[in-house]
Amino acid sequence: MVSFNKYLFFLLLIFYYLYLGILFMFYAINQILPNMLNIDSDWRINLLKNWVPFIGQLSSHMRLEKISDNTLIIGVYEPQWMQELFMLSKFIIDKINSNLGHKYIENLKFKLVERNIPNIKDSNPIQKDSKINAREYKLNLNQKNALNEIKDDQLRESLYTFLINCTSNR
C-alpha cells in the first residue's frame, strides 16, 4: 500500500510539473508572438486583408502574388489585361498607398498566372500547382491549423498563396 501511494505521489508530481511547463510555454508565446509579428501595425497584413476593397473591380483580373520590400508582384489572368494594368500602374500604386495611409509601394511587377486558386481545405492542395509540386512543399500542422482558423475565405487563400510563394523562393 505504501509503494502504491509513493507511485501515485510521483505521478501527480510529474503531472503538476508538466502542467506548469505548459502554462509557462503558453504565457511565453503570448508575450513574444505579438512583438514578433507586430500584426496591428504591419501594412502588409492590412494590404492582404483589404486587397479586394483597395483594388475594386480590377481584382477580378488579377491577384496579389508577393510583397517584396516596396514592390508588389501581381498575377494577371489574361495577357491583354497585363498590358492594361501596366498602363494603370501609377493609378494602382497611388490608390493602394492612399488606402494604406503611407507610401509603402513604389513598384508593380506583373506576371501571367492561371485563374485557379488552391483551396487549402483539400487534403493535398499543393498538387494543383505544378511549380509548387515540383518543389514538393507541404504545410506543417501548425501552418494548416493557423490557416484553417481564418474565417474569411479570400484572406485565407491569399495568405496560403503568400506562404507558398515565400517558402518556394528560398
N, C-alpha and C positions, 0 to 999 in steps of 0.2 A: 504494500500500500504506500509506503514511503517513497519507493522508487517511482511509482506512477505519478505522485504529486510533484516529485522533482522534475520529471519529464514534462509534465503539464506546465510547471513554472517556467522552464526553459523555453518551451514552445510559445507561451504567452509573451515572454520577454523578447523573443525573436520577432513575433508579430508586432509588438509595440515599436521596436526599432525600425522595422520595415514601414510601419505607418508614419513614424516621424520622418523617415527618409523621403517618403512620397510627398508628405506635406511640405517639407523643405524644398524639394525639387519644384513643385508647383509654385511655391512662393518665389523662388529664384527666377523661374521662367516668366512669371507675371511681372516681376520687377525689371528684367532685362529685355524682354521682347519688344515692348513699346518703344524703348530707346533705340534699339537696333533698327526697327522697321521705320520708325518715325512716320507712321501711317497718316496722322492728321495733317501734316504739313507737306507731304510728298506730292508734288504736282503730277507725277507720273500716274499715281493711283487715281487722282482726280480725272486725268485725261482718259484713262481706261474706263472708269465708271461712266463718264459722260461723253464718250466718243460719239454716239449717235445724236444726242442733242446738240453737240458742238458742230457737227458736220451737216446735220439735217438730211435732206433727201439725197445728197451725194453718197451717203452711207450705203445705198443700195448698189452702188457701182464700185465700192472699194472697202477695204478693211485695214485696220492698223496691224501691221506685222511686227514691228520692232521699234523701240525707242532707244536711240543711241546718242547719248550726250544731248546735243541741241538739234539732232536730225531725226525725223520720222521716216521709217521705211513703210511705205503704203503699198499694199497688194491691190491691184486693179484687175477686175474680172474680164474686161474686153479691151483689145488693143486701141480701138478708136477712142475709148474713154481715157486711156493713158495720156494721149496727146491733149485731150481737152482738159484733164486735170493738171497737166503740166502747165498749160496756159493760165490756169486759175491758181497756181501755186502761191503767189503773193496774197491773194484774197484768202485762201485757206489758212495760210500761216497767220495772217492778221486776225482772222476770226478765232482760231484756236488760242492765240496769245491773249486776245481780249477776254475770252471766256476764262482763261487761267489767271488773269489779273497781273501777268508779268510776261516779259518777252523771253520765254524759255525756248521756243522753237525758232530756228533760223533757216533750216533747210528741209526740203522734202525730197525723198527719192522714191521712185515708183518702180514696181516690178509686176509682171504679169503673173497672176495666180489663178487657180481653179476656184470656182464659187463655193464648192462644198467645204463645210467646217466640221471637223470631227466632233462627235458627241462623246463626252467623257463618261457617260453612263454605260456605254458599251463595254463589254468585257475586255476587249483589247482595241481601243480606238486608234492606236498608232499605226496599225497595218493599213489604214485608209490612205495615208500619205507616204508615197514611195521614198521621198527624200529622207524622211524621219525613219522609215522602216529600214533603210539601208544602214542607218546608224544603230538600229535596234535599241532605242532608248525606251525605258519603261518607267512609269511613275512609281515611286515608292509608296508605301501605305500612308505615310503622313501627308504626302502631296495629294493623293487621291481623297483622303478624308477632308483635308482643308478645302479642296475644290468642291467636293460634294456638299459642304456646309453652306456654300454661297447659293442663295435662293434665286438670284437674278440669272436666268439662263444665258443672256448675252454677255454679262460680265464674266460668268464662269467660263464660257467658251473663249472669250478674249484673253483671260488670264491663263487658260490652258495653252492657247496658241503662243502666247508670250513666253511661258515657261519652256515649252518645247523649243522655240526659236533660240532662247538664251542658252539652253543646255546643249543644243545641237551645233552651236557655233564655237564650241570650245575646242 
